[in-house]
Amino acid sequence: MNPRTTTRTTARLRLAALAVLPVLAVSTACGGDGEAKDEGIASVPDSPSSGSGSSGSGSSGSGSAGKSGTGDKGAFYDAQMAYVQCMRGKGGVKDFPDPKLSGYLDWTKIDELAQRPGNEEASKGGRNGVCGKEMSEAMKLEPKRDVQKEYESMLAHAKCMRENGVSKFTNPTMSGGNVIPGGDPNPASPQLDVRSPAYKQATQACKDKLLDGLDGMQ
């Protein structure tokens, strides 16, 4: 899989190729085809699974992320640093940025770095995905989160992007209890110019709509 390396859509496709297994389902479907509609923006799907489900753990809880991670933020940060060090070493991207204090990667900086000549591998897990193992290990430790809140965050972000001029930016969807991010309606043949001033302006205006850790997924 070798789509353009500068889009957030590419980021989530790439993570899938590296066998990362967060609860956010990764898909080239990305919210359907054609221009996104505003009708039903406020309508949030039912919780992805039914049952009593105690809060905070397990995949059967209503709105529970159900991730395999331990929820240990310190361990998550350390694992992400191991990935960063791999990227700076055998990954071949010496300026790869530190993770945020939360442990999540800073995809804004990574995307900017990937656009510089010689750093194309920054958003691809290093040369030939050499740091895929480290990325996968880090994601196993990602703190558990609420799928419903992730969906609502992505939905608000998609609406904001359209309101700021990116009319074809699609909504996220729910499938099988997972969130499929929105974005470009056709990632295989991108319709959104992520390098355009208009897109960058919209991204800046809407960045606060996304929960920490979701900036690389939509």
Secondary structure, 3 states (H helix, E strand, C coil): CCCCCCCHHHHHHHHHHCCCCCCCCCCCCCCCCCCCCCCCCCCCCCCCCCCCCCCCCCCCCCCECCCCCCCCHHHHHHHHHHHHHHHHCCCCCCCCCCCCCCCCCCHHHHHHHHCCCCCHHHHCCCHHHCCHHHHHHHHHCCCCCEHHHHHHHHHHHHHHHHHCCCCCCECCEEECCEEECCECCCCCCCCCCCCCHHHHHHHHHHHHHCCCCCCCCC
